[in-house]
């Protein structure tokens, strides 16, 4: 209940203040502070207030946390969220800086590859797109073998409700564009292999999968953290778009195939 949420928050705030007074800068103080601020943020999202205002306030709290606790156990997570929220707000320079800081300050942390991948993704347009992996059903895949073709790379997961309608649209799109030299690569980021789906299995595509979901090497390579995600790769193997959406994908293809 709302009353219960506020009571729990009050207790968490009281504990946070006590630890800040008695154990300033300690890992325990950082632990409680990060959970208090995360709970407050979740509560604000639940109340559906001004979303952009909530995001900006969350950014400010995360930045203060990182400054106050530069080496805490939760600091890598805070740095990653600083990158993600700045990216969401189209502040890409700031996002790159936070991702770089995470990778530099915590090089052996599990989140470091993801941060490096996100930094790579934000700078990938005009650069060769690299993707290798295991094909569903067996065999190895290397996107370099598709040079000379325009390639759509679609990252997805079955738990994301949008994927079903996306595959229906991709099926229609590929029926029209595959004869013109377009290839589709579908990268699945489920934790376990997805079950068969008619729209997906009947589509002309290369299907990749690696265990681990959003923590898998396939996700970390370009820091893919929000699904679905699309890349469009031109005939020379370079990224033409890292921000294409299903609804404007055909327009992107028209730019590359006259």
N, C-alpha and C positions, 0 to 999 in steps of 0.2 A: 504494500500500500504506500501511498505518497507520504503519509505520516511516519510509517516505518522507515522509509528511505531517508527522511529528514532527521529522524532520531539517530539512525546509524551514522549519518554524515556528521551530526553534532559531536558524537562520541569520537569519530575519527579525527575531527578538527581539534578536539581537546587533547587527544593523544599526540597529535602532530605538534601542537604548541608546547606541550610538556617536554617532548624529546628535543625540540629546537632549543629549549631553555637549558635542559639538563645534559644533552649529548649533541651539541651543535656540530654539524659536519659529519656525523657518524653515518655508517651504512644503514643502521636501524632507522635513524631519522629520515634518511633518503627513501627507504622502503615505505615507510608510513606516508610520507609526503606524496610520493608518486601515486600511491593507491587513493589517497584522499583527492588529489587533483583529477585523477582518471574517473573516479566515482562522480565528482562534481560535473565533469564534462559530459559523462553519460547521462546524468540527470537532466542537464540542460538540453541535450539532444532529444531526450524522451518528452520534454515539455514543449518541443517544437516551437521555440522562439525564433529570433532572428538568426538564421543559420550562419550567414557571413560574419556577423558580430561574434557569435560563439566560436567560430574558427579562429578569428583574430585574437580573442581572449585566450584561447587554448594555446596558440602560438606564443603569446607573451608568457604564459605560465611555464610552458616547456623550456623556453629560452632561459627563464630565471632558474629553473631546476638544474639545467645543464651548467649554468654559471656557479650555482651554489654547491653542486655535487658532481664535479667533473669526472670522477672516477668511480661512481657508484655502480652497483650491479644493474640498475635500471637506466643508466645514462645512454647506452647504445640504443635502447628502445625509444627513448625520448628524442635522440638525434634522428633516428629513422622517421619518426612521426613529424619532426620539424621539416624534414625533407618532403615527406608526402603531402602535408598540409600546404606548404608553400607551393608545391607543384599544382595542387588542386586550385589554388588561388592565382595560378598563372605567374607566380613569382619564381621563374626558373633559375635565375642567377642565384637567389638565396637557397633554393632547393639543392642546386649543385654543390654549393658551399657546405651545407649541412651533411649531405651524403659523403663528401670528401672528408669532412672532419671525423665522421664515424669510422670510415675506413682507415684513416691515418692514426686516430687515437686508440682504436680498438682493432688492430689488424688481424688478431687471431679469434675474434668473436664470430659467432655463427651468422650474425647479421652483416658482417663486413662484405662478403661476396655480393649480397643483395644490394647494398649501398653502391658498390662499385658498378654493378650492373645497371642500376638506375641512372648513375652518372653517365655511363656509356650510352644508354638509351636516349637521354636528353641531348646528346651530341651526335647521334648516329646518322642524321639525314645527310646524304651526299657521300656517305662512307660505305664500304662493303659490309653487307649483312652476313654474319657468320651463324650458321646453325647446323649442328650435326646431332644425330641421335638414333635411337632404336625405333624402327617402324613397328607399328602394331601388326602382329602376324609374322614378324621376323624380318631380318635384313637391316642393313645400315643405311642411313640417309645422310647426305651432304648437300646442302642447298647450292653449293658451287657447281654441282652437276647440272643445275637448271639455268646456268648463264645462257643468255640468248632468249630467255622467256621472261615475261613479266610475272612476278610471283606475289600472291597474296598470302600472308602468314597470319593465321588466326589462332590466338591463345584463348582457351575456353575451359570450363569445368561444368559437369552435369548439375552441380548444386546451384549454379547461376541460372535463374529462370529465363534469362534472355537467350540462352544458347539454342533452345528448341526453335524459336522463331528465326534466329539468325541462320541456322542450318537450312531452314526452308527457303530463305532468301538466297543463300549461297548456292543452293542446288539449282535454282532458276538462273542465277547469275552465271554460274559455270557452264550451264547448257548453252548459253549464248556466247561466252567469252573463251572457253577452252579451245574451240576451233580457231580462234584468232591468236593463239599463243600465250594464253594465261594459265598458270599453274596455281593450285591451291595447296597449302600446307597447313594442317590442323594440329596444333600442339595442345594435348590434353594435360590439364593440371589437377586432375582428381588425385586423391590419396591412394585409390585403388583403381584398376582398369575399369572404364565405363562399360555399361551393358550396351548391346547393339541397339541402334535406332535407325529406322528406315531412311529418314532424310540424310542421316550421316553416312550410312553404309552404302547408299546408292549414289552418293556424290563422287565426282571424279576428283580425288585428292590423295595426298600423302599424309598419313596419320601417324603422329609421333606420340610416344608416351614414355615417361620415366617415373618410378615411384617417388613419392615425397610431396606431391601437391605443390603449393605455393613456396615450399622450401626446397623443391627439387632443383637440380642444376639447370634444367630447361627454363625455369622461372627466374633463377638468379642471374643467368647470363645477361639479360637486359633489364633486370630489376622489375619484372612484371609483378605487380602487387594488386592491381585492380582488373577485374575481368568483366566482359571480354576485352581483348586488346588486339589491335590490328597493326600490321606493318605492310606497306606496299613496296616491293623491290623491283627496280627497273631491269632492263635487259642486260645491263652491264654488271648486275649483281649489287648495285648500290641502293641504299634506302631512299625512296622517293617521298614517302610519307610515314611518319610514326604516330600520326594522330587521326588517321582515317577512321570513319565510322561505317557501319554496314549501310546506312541510309545514303551516304555520299560516295560509296566505294565505286560505283559505276562511273561517276564523274572523274575520279582519280584514274581509272583505267583508260578512259577516253583521252586523257592528257598524254598517256604513254603509248597508246596504240592508235595510230591515225587510220 
